[in-house]
Amino acid sequence: MREPEKNWWSDLKLASPEALLKVFVQKSGCFTLVDRGAGFALAQQERALAGEGQLQGGANIGGGQIRAADYILVPDITSKNANSGGFNAGGLVGGLFGPIAGAIAGSISLSSSTADVVLTVTNVRTTEQEVLAEGHGAKTDLGFGLGGGGFGLGGFGAAGIGSYQNTDIGKVVILAYIDAYTKMVSQMGGLSTDAKADAPSQTVTLSRPGVLRETASETAKVVRPLDAGMILYPTGQKNGVWWEVSDEVGNKGWVSSLSLSLAK
């Protein structure tokens, strides 16, 4: 988890909104979180010990075990609204990493006790913003039970973010994020459940000079010569060790996968 970029919450005696959103995700049960914050850093220390041979045998810690995130919450900051009247914390920004992802932005006007937030779901592989959900909360909405319904808000204290229940503005922020999160979950229902399969194939690099051939054969006609380091685009078609690829100008043909490496 990454800390929001602008520390507006301290002056309001609130905890980081990152923790608030993390609770939403966990309690909703709609997504699985992957940690890229403090927990991840500590896990990396354990993995480093394993790599140095310091752990007991059979620890089963090694490469290729970290789960990739399909979606990310990308930090963003909204511009200040000069017409809101009162203090404006233009930068309600959170960086929450998980199978969902998105930019969290908002502005809070203390004079009217309202909050407007945005959750934007960004695809890790294509960087497309696939969902944008806006949320609004106002002091007049506070009669809608925050005591424990829905996401179990009564347990916020145990999560270390009970400060949001102790002030009107804190409750307003909760309402705004519930509004945005509910809309986001609804919109996410229309997305594919297999982001990895739906993403375009990863590009490859030619590790040594070669040729692009019309068919998957060493004796096939040469379409064009290929230089080492060229970037090629797999179509997904394979025939043994042969992969069908396209070059940057649209030529299509076959190359041996033994001459390819994944582009980074």
PyMOL commands that set and color helices and strands:
alter all, ss='L'
color gray80, all
select helices_A, chain A and resi 17-28+38-51+139-141+153-155+162-165+168-188+195-198+257-259
alter helices_A, ss='H'
color red, helices_A
select strands_A, chain A and resi 71-73+97-98+104-109+114-123+129-138+204-206+210-213+222-226+231-239+242-246+252-256+260-262
alter strands_A, ss='S'
color yellow, strands_A
deselect
rebuild
show_as cartoon
